[in-house]
Each structure stands twice: as C-alpha cells, then as structure tokens.
Amino acid sequence: QVQLVESGGGLVQAGGSLRLSCAASGSIFSISTMGWYRQAPGKQRELVAVITKSGSTNYADSVKGRFTISKDNAKNTLYLQMNSLKPEDTAVYLCNLHLGVLNYWGQGTQVTVSS
C-alpha cells in the first residue's frame, strides 16, 4: 500500500511562485512514474507534469517554461516548482504514482492564484 501526501499549496498573487511536495510511503517510489495533476472547479482533471523512473520529464503546454517537476528518491518525495503563476493555474493539485497496474493518488493541495 502506498500513501501520497501533498503539501505546499496556498494563496499567491499572479506572478508569484510556489513549491509543492508529495511525500510517498512504501518502497516503489524510485521505480515508479510520478505525476502532478490538477483539477479546477467544473473542469476535468488534467496532467500538469510527469517524471519517469529514469528522470525523463513531460509537461502540459500550458505550464512549459514555468513549472519544473523533480524528485528525490532518497527522500521518497516528488516536487513541483511553480513560477510565474497565473490565475488560470488555480486548482487542486494532486500527486500520482503509477507502476504497472498500480495507480495511487494523494488527497490534493489547493493552489489559488489571485489577479
């Protein structure tokens, strides 16, 4: 069983920065694909960024050049550095762990960007 706990969300003005963290329990973090998703009110959940076990990354077009996903396998922790935040980035941000048929989600952390 894997538990994912996000932190680091909050209220920030447009143009500001936040760093999200996702702490994972268990022993499969380093061999899993990890991702950040977000869901805004009334909208579908969307992929923000993903990082594979080898460190390859991929980003949604809307966040390229502003967000950076990274991980620390020694700490079992996933990060999302968010810069130049925009009001349209406002959403609940969720951490995801995927390994084969295994798929785990955190509870999410709220990010609100004011204009």
Disulfide bonds with the S-S distance in Angstrom:
Cys22-Cys95 2.10
